[in-house]
């Protein structure tokens, strides 16, 4: 049975946050934009609470989120501007 592949299951919260295996341990990171208004870990809650931001999995995912936010028509004015600044200033894993 040693030739069976190892299976790992990863749950992603509605806010796009997941804990992924990494280097014998785990990292918690944002793997997608998710629902920006999700309670507790959504981007809007994170920005408004001034909590330590959850790092993005990588720069590409963060850049995709920036592009999506720029195109969102239901986000207006100051909220969109602040959210874009928040995402641009959030770190990511290499």
PDB file of N, CA, C and O in Angstrom, chain B, residues numbered from 101:
ATOM      1  N   UNK B 101       0.804  -1.198   0.000  1.00  0.00           N
ATOM      2  CA  UNK B 101       0.000   0.000   0.000  1.00  0.00           C
ATOM      3  C   UNK B 101       0.850   1.266   0.000  1.00  0.00           C
ATOM      4  O   UNK B 101       0.296   2.365  -0.026  1.00  0.00           O
ATOM      5  N   UNK B 102       2.148   1.152   0.028  1.00  0.00           N
ATOM      6  CA  UNK B 102       2.997   2.333   0.017  1.00  0.00           C
ATOM      7  C   UNK B 102       2.993   3.058  -1.325  1.00  0.00           C
ATOM      8  O   UNK B 102       3.470   4.189  -1.409  1.00  0.00           O
ATOM      9  N   UNK B 103       2.469   2.436  -2.365  1.00  0.00           N
ATOM     10  CA  UNK B 103       2.455   3.084  -3.671  1.00  0.00           C
ATOM     11  C   UNK B 103       1.194   3.932  -3.899  1.00  0.00           C
ATOM     12  O   UNK B 103       1.008   4.484  -4.983  1.00  0.00           O
ATOM     13  N   UNK B 104       0.343   4.034  -2.896  1.00  0.00           N
ATOM     14  CA  UNK B 104      -0.861   4.858  -3.019  1.00  0.00           C
ATOM     15  C   UNK B 104      -0.468   6.333  -2.911  1.00  0.00           C
ATOM     16  O   UNK B 104       0.395   6.690  -2.110  1.00  0.00           O
ATOM     17  N   UNK B 105      -1.094   7.175  -3.706  1.00  0.00           N
ATOM     18  CA  UNK B 105      -0.773   8.609  -3.609  1.00  0.00           C
ATOM     19  C   UNK B 105      -1.290   9.202  -2.300  1.00  0.00           C
ATOM     20  O   UNK B 105      -2.303   8.764  -1.753  1.00  0.00           O
ATOM     21  N   UNK B 106      -0.586  10.186  -1.826  1.00  0.00           N
ATOM     22  CA  UNK B 106      -1.023  10.890  -0.622  1.00  0.00           C
ATOM     23  C   UNK B 106      -2.108  11.879  -1.012  1.00  0.00           C
ATOM     24  O   UNK B 106      -1.941  12.634  -1.970  1.00  0.00           O
ATOM     25  N   UNK B 107      -3.201  11.885  -0.293  1.00  0.00           N
ATOM     26  CA  UNK B 107      -4.310  12.784  -0.579  1.00  0.00           C
ATOM     27  C   UNK B 107      -4.393  13.817   0.532  1.00  0.00           C
ATOM     28  O   UNK B 107      -4.384  13.480   1.716  1.00  0.00           O
ATOM     29  N   UNK B 108      -4.472  15.072   0.136  1.00  0.00           N
ATOM     30  CA  UNK B 108      -4.637  16.145   1.108  1.00  0.00           C
ATOM     31  C   UNK B 108      -5.907  16.904   0.760  1.00  0.00           C
ATOM     32  O   UNK B 108      -6.167  17.200  -0.406  1.00  0.00           O
ATOM     33  N   UNK B 109      -6.680  17.210   1.766  1.00  0.00           N
ATOM     34  CA  UNK B 109      -7.913  17.961   1.577  1.00  0.00           C
ATOM     35  C   UNK B 109      -7.714  19.346   2.165  1.00  0.00           C
ATOM     36  O   UNK B 109      -7.216  19.499   3.281  1.00  0.00           O
ATOM     37  N   UNK B 110      -8.108  20.342   1.403  1.00  0.00           N
ATOM     38  CA  UNK B 110      -7.958  21.721   1.847  1.00  0.00           C
ATOM     39  C   UNK B 110      -9.326  22.386   1.809  1.00  0.00           C
ATOM     40  O   UNK B 110      -9.982  22.396   0.767  1.00  0.00           O
ATOM     41  N   UNK B 111      -9.757  22.934   2.925  1.00  0.00           N
ATOM     42  CA  UNK B 111     -11.017  23.667   2.979  1.00  0.00           C
ATOM     43  C   UNK B 111     -10.720  25.152   2.836  1.00  0.00           C
ATOM     44  O   UNK B 111      -9.862  25.697   3.531  1.00  0.00           O
ATOM     45  N   UNK B 112     -11.433  25.791   1.935  1.00  0.00           N
ATOM     46  CA  UNK B 112     -11.289  27.222   1.723  1.00  0.00           C
ATOM     47  C   UNK B 112     -12.541  27.892   2.279  1.00  0.00           C
ATOM     48  O   UNK B 112     -13.662  27.546   1.908  1.00  0.00           O
ATOM     49  N   UNK B 113     -12.333  28.855   3.175  1.00  0.00           N
ATOM     50  CA  UNK B 113     -13.459  29.596   3.746  1.00  0.00           C
ATOM     51  C   UNK B 113     -14.116  30.446   2.658  1.00  0.00           C
ATOM     52  O   UNK B 113     -13.478  30.758   1.653  1.00  0.00           O
ATOM     53  N   UNK B 114     -15.376  30.823   2.845  1.00  0.00           N
ATOM     54  CA  UNK B 114     -16.043  31.679   1.848  1.00  0.00           C
ATOM     55  C   UNK B 114     -15.278  32.974   1.560  1.00  0.00           C
ATOM     56  O   UNK B 114     -15.438  33.566   0.493  1.00  0.00           O
ATOM     57  N   UNK B 115     -14.461  33.404   2.494  1.00  0.00           N
ATOM     58  CA  UNK B 115     -13.677  34.632   2.313  1.00  0.00           C
ATOM     59  C   UNK B 115     -12.418  34.412   1.485  1.00  0.00           C
ATOM     60  O   UNK B 115     -11.689  35.364   1.204  1.00  0.00           O
ATOM     61  N   UNK B 116     -12.152  33.167   1.092  1.00  0.00           N
ATOM     62  CA  UNK B 116     -10.963  32.871   0.299  1.00  0.00           C
ATOM     63  C   UNK B 116      -9.738  32.511   1.114  1.00  0.00           C
ATOM     64  O   UNK B 116      -8.648  32.385   0.557  1.00  0.00           O
ATOM     65  N   UNK B 117      -9.887  32.340   2.424  1.00  0.00           N
ATOM     66  CA  UNK B 117      -8.766  32.018   3.310  1.00  0.00           C
ATOM     67  C   UNK B 117      -8.693  30.505   3.512  1.00  0.00           C
ATOM     68  O   UNK B 117      -9.712  29.842   3.709  1.00  0.00           O
ATOM     69  N   UNK B 118      -7.475  29.975   3.461  1.00  0.00           N
ATOM     70  CA  UNK B 118      -7.256  28.542   3.663  1.00  0.00           C
ATOM     71  C   UNK B 118      -5.960  28.334   4.436  1.00  0.00           C
ATOM     72  O   UNK B 118      -5.085  29.200   4.453  1.00  0.00           O
ATOM     73  N   UNK B 119      -5.853  27.186   5.066  1.00  0.00           N
ATOM     74  CA  UNK B 119      -4.598  26.769   5.686  1.00  0.00           C
ATOM     75  C   UNK B 119      -4.033  25.659   4.815  1.00  0.00           C
ATOM     76  O   UNK B 119      -4.659  24.615   4.632  1.00  0.00           O
ATOM     77  N   UNK B 120      -2.848  25.897   4.282  1.00  0.00           N
ATOM     78  CA  UNK B 120      -2.230  24.974   3.332  1.00  0.00           C
ATOM     79  C   UNK B 120      -0.992  24.330   3.929  1.00  0.00           C
ATOM     80  O   UNK B 120      -0.278  24.959   4.711  1.00  0.00           O
ATOM     81  N   UNK B 121      -0.731  23.070   3.562  1.00  0.00           N
ATOM     82  CA  UNK B 121       0.509  22.441   4.009  1.00  0.00           C
ATOM     83  C   UNK B 121       1.704  23.158   3.391  1.00  0.00           C
ATOM     84  O   UNK B 121       1.686  23.545   2.223  1.00  0.00           O
ATOM     85  N   UNK B 122       2.738  23.324   4.206  1.00  0.00           N
ATOM     86  CA  UNK B 122       3.921  24.028   3.715  1.00  0.00           C
ATOM     87  C   UNK B 122       5.136  23.627   4.526  1.00  0.00           C
ATOM     88  O   UNK B 122       5.168  23.827   5.741  1.00  0.00           O
ATOM     89  N   UNK B 123       6.131  23.067   3.871  1.00  0.00           N
ATOM     90  CA  UNK B 123       7.431  22.789   4.482  1.00  0.00           C
ATOM     91  C   UNK B 123       7.316  22.053   5.818  1.00  0.00           C
ATOM     92  O   UNK B 123       7.954  22.436   6.798  1.00  0.00           O
ATOM     93  N   UNK B 124       6.513  21.011   5.852  1.00  0.00           N
ATOM     94  CA  UNK B 124       6.352  20.215   7.062  1.00  0.00           C
ATOM     95  C   UNK B 124       5.409  20.826   8.079  1.00  0.00           C
ATOM     96  O   UNK B 124       5.193  20.242   9.141  1.00  0.00           O
ATOM     97  N   UNK B 125       4.853  21.964   7.789  1.00  0.00           N
ATOM     98  CA  UNK B 125       3.906  22.629   8.682  1.00  0.00           C
ATOM     99  C   UNK B 125       2.725  23.128   7.868  1.00  0.00           C
ATOM    100  O   UNK B 125       2.243  22.438   6.970  1.00  0.00           O
ATOM    101  N   UNK B 126       2.265  24.322   8.183  1.00  0.00           N
ATOM    102  CA  UNK B 126       1.123  24.884   7.465  1.00  0.00           C
ATOM    103  C   UNK B 126       1.199  26.405   7.488  1.00  0.00           C
ATOM    104  O   UNK B 126       1.777  27.003   8.396  1.00  0.00           O
ATOM    105  N   UNK B 127       0.600  27.018   6.462  1.00  0.00           N
ATOM    106  CA  UNK B 127       0.469  28.473   6.415  1.00  0.00           C
ATOM    107  C   UNK B 127      -1.000  28.812   6.178  1.00  0.00           C
ATOM    108  O   UNK B 127      -1.707  28.105   5.461  1.00  0.00           O
ATOM    109  N   UNK B 128      -1.437  29.891   6.784  1.00  0.00           N
ATOM    110  CA  UNK B 128      -2.777  30.410   6.527  1.00  0.00           C
ATOM    111  C   UNK B 128      -2.620  31.580   5.578  1.00  0.00           C
ATOM    112  O   UNK B 128      -1.858  32.512   5.833  1.00  0.00           O
ATOM    113  N   UNK B 129      -3.356  31.515   4.477  1.00  0.00           N
ATOM    114  CA  UNK B 129      -3.223  32.555   3.466  1.00  0.00           C
ATOM    115  C   UNK B 129      -4.532  32.700   2.694  1.00  0.00           C
ATOM    116  O   UNK B 129      -5.425  31.856   2.772  1.00  0.00           O
ATOM    117  N   UNK B 130      -4.612  33.779   1.960  1.00  0.00           N
ATOM    118  CA  UNK B 130      -5.782  34.022   1.111  1.00  0.00           C
ATOM    119  C   UNK B 130      -5.457  33.451  -0.262  1.00  0.00           C
ATOM    120  O   UNK B 130      -4.493  33.871  -0.902  1.00  0.00           O
ATOM    121  N   UNK B 131      -6.274  32.479  -0.720  1.00  0.00           N
ATOM    122  CA  UNK B 131      -6.015  31.797  -1.985  1.00  0.00           C
ATOM    123  C   UNK B 131      -6.915  32.290  -3.117  1.00  0.00           C
ATOM    124  O   UNK B 131      -6.721  31.914  -4.272  1.00  0.00           O
ATOM    125  N   UNK B 132      -7.889  33.124  -2.792  1.00  0.00           N
ATOM    126  CA  UNK B 132      -8.789  33.729  -3.764  1.00  0.00           C
ATOM    127  C   UNK B 132      -9.457  34.929  -3.109  1.00  0.00           C
ATOM    128  O   UNK B 132      -9.404  35.078  -1.888  1.00  0.00           O
ATOM    129  N   UNK B 133     -10.074  35.771  -3.896  1.00  0.00           N
ATOM    130  CA  UNK B 133     -10.732  36.953  -3.325  1.00  0.00           C
ATOM    131  C   UNK B 133     -11.938  36.556  -2.466  1.00  0.00           C
ATOM    132  O   UNK B 133     -12.230  37.222  -1.473  1.00  0.00           O
ATOM    133  N   UNK B 134     -12.634  35.487  -2.833  1.00  0.00           N
ATOM    134  CA  UNK B 134     -13.781  35.022  -2.059  1.00  0.00           C
ATOM    135  C   UNK B 134     -14.874  36.070  -1.969  1.00  0.00           C
ATOM    136  O   UNK B 134     -14.933  36.995  -2.780  1.00  0.00           O
ATOM    137  N   UNK B 135     -15.730  35.918  -0.988  1.00  0.00           N
ATOM    138  CA  UNK B 135     -16.792  36.895  -0.733  1.00  0.00           C
ATOM    139  C   UNK B 135     -16.180  38.017   0.097  1.00  0.00           C
ATOM    140  O   UNK B 135     -15.810  37.805   1.251  1.00  0.00           O
ATOM    141  N   UNK B 136     -16.072  39.206  -0.482  1.00  0.00           N
ATOM    142  CA  UNK B 136     -15.365  40.277   0.219  1.00  0.00           C
ATOM    143  C   UNK B 136     -16.084  40.741   1.472  1.00  0.00           C
ATOM    144  O   UNK B 136     -15.467  41.339   2.354  1.00  0.00           O
ATOM    145  N   UNK B 137     -17.385  40.471   1.565  1.00  0.00           N
ATOM    146  CA  UNK B 137     -18.123  40.885   2.757  1.00  0.00           C
ATOM    147  C   UNK B 137     -18.387  39.726   3.715  1.00  0.00           C
ATOM    148  O   UNK B 137     -19.260  39.835   4.577  1.00  0.00           O
ATOM    149  N   UNK B 138     -17.654  38.615   3.586  1.00  0.00           N
ATOM    150  CA  UNK B 138     -17.807  37.487   4.506  1.00  0.00           C
ATOM    151  C   UNK B 138     -17.443  37.930   5.925  1.00  0.00           C
ATOM    152  O   UNK B 138     -16.464  38.651   6.119  1.00  0.00           O
ATOM    153  N   UNK B 139     -18.232  37.499   6.917  1.00  0.00           N
ATOM    154  CA  UNK B 139     -17.907  37.897   8.298  1.00  0.00           C
ATOM    155  C   UNK B 139     -16.561  37.318   8.744  1.00  0.00           C
ATOM    156  O   UNK B 139     -16.138  36.256   8.286  1.00  0.00           O
ATOM    157  N   UNK B 140     -15.926  38.021   9.618  1.00  0.00           N
ATOM    158  CA  UNK B 140     -14.669  37.621  10.263  1.00  0.00           C
ATOM    159  C   UNK B 140     -13.431  37.691   9.368  1.00  0.00           C
ATOM    160  O   UNK B 140     -12.471  38.375   9.724  1.00  0.00           O
ATOM    161  N   UNK B 141     -13.418  37.009   8.222  1.00  0.00           N
ATOM    162  CA  UNK B 141     -12.196  36.955   7.418  1.00  0.00           C
ATOM    163  C   UNK B 141     -12.336  37.547   6.019  1.00  0.00           C
ATOM    164  O   UNK B 141     -11.409  37.428   5.219  1.00  0.00           O
ATOM    165  N   UNK B 142     -13.457  38.177   5.699  1.00  0.00           N
ATOM    166  CA  UNK B 142     -13.624  38.816   4.394  1.00  0.00           C
ATOM    167  C   UNK B 142     -12.752  40.062   4.295  1.00  0.00           C
ATOM    168  O   UNK B 142     -12.367  40.645   5.308  1.00  0.00           O
ATOM    169  N   UNK B 143     -12.447  40.461   3.070  1.00  0.00           N
ATOM    170  CA  UNK B 143     -11.560  41.607   2.864  1.00  0.00           C
ATOM    171  C   UNK B 143     -12.110  42.903   3.461  1.00  0.00           C
ATOM    172  O   UNK B 143     -11.348  43.687   4.028  1.00  0.00           O
ATOM    173  N   UNK B 144     -13.414  43.141   3.345  1.00  0.00           N
ATOM    174  CA  UNK B 144     -13.973  44.380   3.905  1.00  0.00           C
ATOM    175  C   UNK B 144     -13.863  44.396   5.426  1.00  0.00           C
ATOM    176  O   UNK B 144     -13.501  45.416   6.014  1.00  0.00           O
ATOM    177  N   UNK B 145     -14.173  43.275   6.061  1.00  0.00           N
ATOM    178  CA  UNK B 145     -14.059  43.181   7.532  1.00  0.00           C
ATOM    179  C   UNK B 145     -12.604  43.354   7.952  1.00  0.00           C
ATOM    180  O   UNK B 145     -12.313  44.064   8.914  1.00  0.00           O
ATOM    181  N   UNK B 146     -11.703  42.713   7.239  1.00  0.00           N
ATOM    182  CA  UNK B 146     -10.277  42.811   7.544  1.00  0.00           C
ATOM    183  C   UNK B 146      -9.813  44.265   7.449  1.00  0.00           C
ATOM    184  O   UNK B 146      -9.095  44.750   8.323  1.00  0.00           O
ATOM    185  N   UNK B 147     -10.223  44.949   6.395  1.00  0.00           N
ATOM    186  CA  UNK B 147      -9.821  46.341   6.182  1.00  0.00           C
ATOM    187  C   UNK B 147     -10.413  47.252   7.261  1.00  0.00           C
ATOM    188  O   UNK B 147      -9.706  48.083   7.832  1.00  0.00           O
ATOM    189  N   UNK B 148     -11.705  47.095   7.536  1.00  0.00           N
ATOM    190  CA  UNK B 148     -12.375  47.987   8.479  1.00  0.00           C
ATOM    191  C   UNK B 148     -11.951  47.744   9.923  1.00  0.00           C
ATOM    192  O   UNK B 148     -11.941  48.675  10.730  1.00  0.00           O
ATOM    193  N   UNK B 149     -11.601  46.505  10.257  1.00  0.00           N
ATOM    194  CA  UNK B 149     -11.200  46.198  11.632  1.00  0.00           C
ATOM    195  C   UNK B 149      -9.743  46.552  11.892  1.00  0.00           C
ATOM    196  O   UNK B 149      -9.297  46.578  13.039  1.00  0.00           O
ATOM    197  N   UNK B 150      -9.008  46.823  10.825  1.00  0.00           N
ATOM    198  CA  UNK B 150      -7.572  47.111  10.911  1.00  0.00           C
ATOM    199  C   UNK B 150      -6.799  45.944  11.534  1.00  0.00           C
ATOM    200  O   UNK B 150      -5.740  46.124  12.134  1.00  0.00           O
ATOM    201  N   UNK B 151      -7.365  44.743  11.371  1.00  0.00           N
ATOM    202  CA  UNK B 151      -6.694  43.533  11.855  1.00  0.00           C
ATOM    203  C   UNK B 151      -5.464  43.259  10.998  1.00  0.00           C
ATOM    204  O   UNK B 151      -5.338  43.778   9.889  1.00  0.00           O
ATOM    205  N   UNK B 152      -4.574  42.450  11.517  1.00  0.00           N
ATOM    206  CA  UNK B 152      -3.411  42.021  10.735  1.00  0.00           C
ATOM    207  C   UNK B 152      -3.927  41.317   9.482  1.00  0.00           C
ATOM    208  O   UNK B 152      -4.671  40.343   9.603  1.00  0.00           O
ATOM    209  N   UNK B 153      -3.561  41.773   8.287  1.00  0.00           N
ATOM    210  CA  UNK B 153      -4.107  41.162   7.076  1.00  0.00           C
ATOM    211  C   UNK B 153      -3.586  39.752   6.846  1.00  0.00           C
ATOM    212  O   UNK B 153      -2.438  39.435   7.159  1.00  0.00           O
ATOM    213  N   UNK B 154      -4.450  38.919   6.296  1.00  0.00           N
ATOM    214  CA  UNK B 154      -4.053  37.561   5.924  1.00  0.00           C
ATOM    215  C   UNK B 154      -3.241  37.666   4.641  1.00  0.00           C
ATOM    216  O   UNK B 154      -3.735  38.211   3.655  1.00  0.00           O
ATOM    217  N   UNK B 155      -2.010  37.160   4.624  1.00  0.00           N
ATOM    218  CA  UNK B 155      -1.187  37.255   3.412  1.00  0.00           C
ATOM    219  C   UNK B 155      -1.820  36.490   2.248  1.00  0.00           C
ATOM    220  O   UNK B 155      -2.534  35.507   2.449  1.00  0.00           O
ATOM    221  N   UNK B 156      -1.550  36.952   1.044  1.00  0.00           N
ATOM    222  CA  UNK B 156      -1.995  36.254  -0.158  1.00  0.00           C
ATOM    223  C   UNK B 156      -1.070  35.076  -0.418  1.00  0.00           C
ATOM    224  O   UNK B 156       0.088  35.091  -0.002  1.00  0.00           O
ATOM    225  N   UNK B 157      -1.571  34.062  -1.101  1.00  0.00           N
ATOM    226  CA  UNK B 157      -0.755  32.879  -1.413  1.00  0.00           C
ATOM    227  C   UNK B 157       0.429  33.263  -2.292  1.00  0.00           C
ATOM    228  O   UNK B 157       1.537  32.759  -2.108  1.00  0.00           O
ATOM    229  N   UNK B 158       0.189  34.158  -3.249  1.00  0.00           N
ATOM    230  CA  UNK B 158       1.277  34.650  -4.089  1.00  0.00           C
ATOM    231  C   UNK B 158       0.858  35.971  -4.727  1.00  0.00           C
ATOM    232  O   UNK B 158      -0.291  36.394  -4.597  1.00  0.00           O
ATOM    233  N   UNK B 159       1.784  36.609  -5.407  1.00  0.00           N
ATOM    234  CA  UNK B 159       1.519  37.919  -6.017  1.00  0.00           C
ATOM    235  C   UNK B 159       0.503  37.811  -7.147  1.00  0.00           C
ATOM    236  O   UNK B 159      -0.281  38.737  -7.357  1.00  0.00           O
ATOM    237  N   UNK B 160       0.500  36.713  -7.869  1.00  0.00           N
ATOM    238  CA  UNK B 160      -0.439  36.545  -8.979  1.00  0.00           C
ATOM    239  C   UNK B 160      -1.886  36.547  -8.487  1.00  0.00           C
ATOM    240  O   UNK B 160      -2.741  37.200  -9.085  1.00  0.00           O
ATOM    241  N   UNK B 161      -2.163  35.828  -7.413  1.00  0.00           N
ATOM    242  CA  UNK B 161      -3.522  35.788  -6.859  1.00  0.00           C
ATOM    243  C   UNK B 161      -3.909  37.171  -6.344  1.00  0.00           C
ATOM    244  O   UNK B 161      -5.041  37.616  -6.535  1.00  0.00           O
ATOM    245  N   UNK B 162      -2.975  37.842  -5.697  1.00  0.00           N
ATOM    246  CA  UNK B 162      -3.252  39.201  -5.214  1.00  0.00           C
ATOM    247  C   UNK B 162      -3.559  40.143  -6.374  1.00  0.00           C
ATOM    248  O   UNK B 162      -4.497  40.936  -6.297  1.00  0.00           O
ATOM    249  N   UNK B 163      -2.783  40.061  -7.437  1.00  0.00           N
ATOM    250  CA  UNK B 163      -3.004  40.918  -8.606  1.00  0.00           C
ATOM    251  C   UNK B 163      -4.343  40.626  -9.281  1.00  0.00           C
ATOM    252  O   UNK B 163      -4.999  41.544  -9.773  1.00  0.00           O
ATOM    253  N   UNK B 164      -4.754  39.356  -9.308  1.00  0.00           N
ATOM    254  CA  UNK B 164      -6.075  38.996  -9.842  1.00  0.00           C
ATOM    255  C   UNK B 164      -7.174  39.634  -8.996  1.00  0.00           C
ATOM    256  O   UNK B 164      -8.169  40.124  -9.530  1.00  0.00           O
ATOM    257  N   UNK B 165      -6.992  39.627  -7.672  1.00  0.00           N
ATOM    258  CA  UNK B 165      -7.976  40.242  -6.778  1.00  0.00           C
ATOM    259  C   UNK B 165      -8.073  41.743  -7.028  1.00  0.00           C
ATOM    260  O   UNK B 165      -9.170  42.300  -7.038  1.00  0.00           O
ATOM    261  N   UNK B 166      -6.943  42.394  -7.227  1.00  0.00           N
ATOM    262  CA  UNK B 166      -6.931  43.829  -7.515  1.00  0.00           C
ATOM    263  C   UNK B 166      -7.718  44.106  -8.800  1.00  0.00           C
ATOM    264  O   UNK B 166      -8.520  45.039  -8.854  1.00  0.00           O
ATOM    265  N   UNK B 167      -7.488  43.306  -9.810  1.00  0.00           N
ATOM    266  CA  UNK B 167      -8.189  43.469 -11.076  1.00  0.00           C
ATOM    267  C   UNK B 167      -9.702  43.283 -10.909  1.00  0.00           C
ATOM    268  O   UNK B 167     -10.489  44.041 -11.476  1.00  0.00           O
ATOM    269  N   UNK B 168     -10.101  42.281 -10.137  1.00  0.00           N
ATOM    270  CA  UNK B 168     -11.529  42.048  -9.886  1.00  0.00           C
ATOM    271  C   UNK B 168     -12.162  43.210  -9.130  1.00  0.00           C
ATOM    272  O   UNK B 168     -13.270  43.632  -9.458  1.00  0.00           O
ATOM    273  N   UNK B 169     -11.472  43.725  -8.129  1.00  0.00           N
ATOM    274  CA  UNK B 169     -12.000  44.846  -7.347  1.00  0.00           C
ATOM    275  C   UNK B 169     -12.145  46.076  -8.236  1.00  0.00           C
ATOM    276  O   UNK B 169     -13.133  46.803  -8.132  1.00  0.00           O
ATOM    277  N   UNK B 170     -11.178  46.312  -9.100  1.00  0.00           N
ATOM    278  CA  UNK B 170     -11.245  47.465 -10.009  1.00  0.00           C
ATOM    279  C   UNK B 170     -12.470  47.395 -10.917  1.00  0.00           C
ATOM    280  O   UNK B 170     -13.038  48.425 -11.278  1.00  0.00           O
ATOM    281  N   UNK B 171     -12.877  46.171 -11.288  1.00  0.00           N
ATOM    282  CA  UNK B 171     -14.022  45.991 -12.187  1.00  0.00           C
ATOM    283  C   UNK B 171     -15.368  45.883 -11.477  1.00  0.00           C
ATOM    284  O   UNK B 171     -16.411  45.940 -12.130  1.00  0.00           O
ATOM    285  N   UNK B 172     -15.367  45.730 -10.148  1.00  0.00           N
ATOM    286  CA  UNK B 172     -16.629  45.567  -9.417  1.00  0.00           C
ATOM    287  C   UNK B 172     -17.446  46.861  -9.477  1.00  0.00           C
ATOM    288  O   UNK B 172     -17.000  47.916  -9.026  1.00  0.00           O
ATOM    289  N   UNK B 173     -18.639  46.757 -10.037  1.00  0.00           N
ATOM    290  CA  UNK B 173     -19.484  47.948 -10.182  1.00  0.00           C
ATOM    291  C   UNK B 173     -20.274  48.251  -8.906  1.00  0.00           C
ATOM    292  O   UNK B 173     -20.767  49.367  -8.737  1.00  0.00           O
ATOM    293  N   UNK B 174     -20.397  47.273  -8.011  1.00  0.00           N
ATOM    294  CA  UNK B 174     -21.171  47.509  -6.788  1.00  0.00           C
ATOM    295  C   UNK B 174     -20.335  48.137  -5.670  1.00  0.00           C
ATOM    296  O   UNK B 174     -20.873  48.464  -4.612  1.00  0.00           O
ATOM    297  N   UNK B 175     -19.045  48.309  -5.887  1.00  0.00           N
ATOM    298  CA  UNK B 175     -18.190  49.024  -4.931  1.00  0.00           C
ATOM    299  C   UNK B 175     -17.973  50.434  -5.465  1.00  0.00           C
ATOM    300  O   UNK B 175     -17.501  50.616  -6.587  1.00  0.00           O
ATOM    301  N   UNK B 176     -18.312  51.410  -4.668  1.00  0.00           N
ATOM    302  CA  UNK B 176     -18.237  52.792  -5.136  1.00  0.00           C
ATOM    303  C   UNK B 176     -17.262  53.615  -4.311  1.00  0.00           C
ATOM    304  O   UNK B 176     -17.027  53.348  -3.132  1.00  0.00           O
ATOM    305  N   UNK B 177     -16.707  54.616  -4.960  1.00  0.00           N
ATOM    306  CA  UNK B 177     -15.944  55.681  -4.325  1.00  0.00           C
ATOM    307  C   UNK B 177     -14.904  55.264  -3.327  1.00  0.00           C
ATOM    308  O   UNK B 177     -13.994  54.490  -3.623  1.00  0.00           O
ATOM    309  N   UNK B 178     -15.060  55.802  -2.121  1.00  0.00           N
ATOM    310  CA  UNK B 178     -14.061  55.658  -1.071  1.00  0.00           C
ATOM    311  C   UNK B 178     -13.831  54.197  -0.675  1.00  0.00           C
ATOM    312  O   UNK B 178     -12.691  53.795  -0.441  1.00  0.00           O
ATOM    313  N   UNK B 179     -14.894  53.406  -0.597  1.00  0.00           N
ATOM    314  CA  UNK B 179     -14.734  52.003  -0.196  1.00  0.00           C
ATOM    315  C   UNK B 179     -13.847  51.270  -1.197  1.00  0.00           C
ATOM    316  O   UNK B 179     -12.934  50.544  -0.804  1.00  0.00           O
ATOM    317  N   UNK B 180     -14.111  51.455  -2.482  1.00  0.00           N
ATOM    318  CA  UNK B 180     -13.302  50.786  -3.510  1.00  0.00           C
ATOM    319  C   UNK B 180     -11.851  51.241  -3.418  1.00  0.00           C
ATOM    320  O   UNK B 180     -10.938  50.418  -3.472  1.00  0.00           O
ATOM    321  N   UNK B 181     -11.636  52.535  -3.282  1.00  0.00           N
ATOM    322  CA  UNK B 181     -10.279  53.089  -3.189  1.00  0.00           C
ATOM    323  C   UNK B 181      -9.535  52.527  -1.972  1.00  0.00           C
ATOM    324  O   UNK B 181      -8.381  52.113  -2.084  1.00  0.00           O
ATOM    325  N   UNK B 182     -10.199  52.514  -0.811  1.00  0.00           N
ATOM    326  CA  UNK B 182      -9.575  51.998   0.414  1.00  0.00           C
ATOM    327  C   UNK B 182      -9.289  50.500   0.304  1.00  0.00           C
ATOM    328  O   UNK B 182      -8.244  50.027   0.751  1.00  0.00           O
ATOM    329  N   UNK B 183     -10.230  49.754  -0.297  1.00  0.00           N
ATOM    330  CA  UNK B 183     -10.041  48.312  -0.437  1.00  0.00           C
ATOM    331  C   UNK B 183      -8.874  48.008  -1.377  1.00  0.00           C
ATOM    332  O   UNK B 183      -8.074  47.113  -1.104  1.00  0.00           O
ATOM    333  N   UNK B 184      -8.776  48.736  -2.464  1.00  0.00           N
ATOM    334  CA  UNK B 184      -7.640  48.543  -3.377  1.00  0.00           C
ATOM    335  C   UNK B 184      -6.320  48.837  -2.674  1.00  0.00           C
ATOM    336  O   UNK B 184      -5.358  48.085  -2.830  1.00  0.00           O
ATOM    337  N   UNK B 185      -6.261  49.917  -1.903  1.00  0.00           N
ATOM    338  CA  UNK B 185      -5.043  50.222  -1.147  1.00  0.00           C
ATOM    339  C   UNK B 185      -4.722  49.122  -0.148  1.00  0.00           C
ATOM    340  O   UNK B 185      -3.562  48.741   0.014  1.00  0.00           O
ATOM    341  N   UNK B 186      -5.754  48.610   0.524  1.00  0.00           N
ATOM    342  CA  UNK B 186      -5.560  47.538   1.508  1.00  0.00           C
ATOM    343  C   UNK B 186      -4.954  46.297   0.833  1.00  0.00           C
ATOM    344  O   UNK B 186      -3.978  45.729   1.322  1.00  0.00           O
ATOM    345  N   UNK B 187      -5.540  45.895  -0.279  1.00  0.00           N
ATOM    346  CA  UNK B 187      -5.053  44.685  -0.970  1.00  0.00           C
ATOM    347  C   UNK B 187      -3.641  44.913  -1.514  1.00  0.00           C
ATOM    348  O   UNK B 187      -2.791  44.027  -1.426  1.00  0.00           O
ATOM    349  N   UNK B 188      -3.395  46.083  -2.068  1.00  0.00           N
ATOM    350  CA  UNK B 188      -2.041  46.373  -2.597  1.00  0.00           C
ATOM    351  C   UNK B 188      -0.980  46.348  -1.500  1.00  0.00           C
ATOM    352  O   UNK B 188       0.178  46.026  -1.765  1.00  0.00           O
ATOM    353  N   UNK B 189      -1.366  46.685  -0.276  1.00  0.00           N
ATOM    354  CA  UNK B 189      -0.410  46.751   0.834  1.00  0.00           C
ATOM    355  C   UNK B 189      -0.353  45.460   1.665  1.00  0.00           C
ATOM    356  O   UNK B 189       0.369  45.388   2.660  1.00  0.00           O
ATOM    357  N   UNK B 190      -1.112  44.453   1.252  1.00  0.00           N
ATOM    358  CA  UNK B 190      -1.103  43.185   1.976  1.00  0.00           C
ATOM    359  C   UNK B 190       0.021  42.310   1.440  1.00  0.00           C
ATOM    360  O   UNK B 190       0.168  42.178   0.225  1.00  0.00           O
ATOM    361  N   UNK B 191       0.819  41.708   2.321  1.00  0.00           N
ATOM    362  CA  UNK B 191       1.942  40.876   1.859  1.00  0.00           C
ATOM    363  C   UNK B 191       1.456  39.590   1.191  1.00  0.00           C
ATOM    364  O   UNK B 191       0.276  39.247   1.262  1.00  0.00           O
ATOM    365  N   UNK B 192       2.372  38.895   0.550  1.00  0.00           N
ATOM    366  CA  UNK B 192       2.087  37.607  -0.062  1.00  0.00           C
ATOM    367  C   UNK B 192       3.294  36.706   0.155  1.00  0.00           C
ATOM    368  O   UNK B 192       4.398  37.161   0.453  1.00  0.00           O
ATOM    369  N   UNK B 193       3.039  35.405  -0.007  1.00  0.00           N
ATOM    370  CA  UNK B 193       4.126  34.420   0.095  1.00  0.00           C
ATOM    371  C   UNK B 193       4.777  34.278  -1.275  1.00  0.00           C
ATOM    372  O   UNK B 193       4.102  34.335  -2.303  1.00  0.00           O
ATOM    373  N   UNK B 194       6.067  34.097  -1.279  1.00  0.00           N
ATOM    374  CA  UNK B 194       6.822  33.925  -2.541  1.00  0.00           C
ATOM    375  C   UNK B 194       6.628  32.520  -3.052  1.00  0.00           C
ATOM    376  O   UNK B 194       7.172  32.162  -4.097  1.00  0.00           O
TER     377      UNK B 194
END
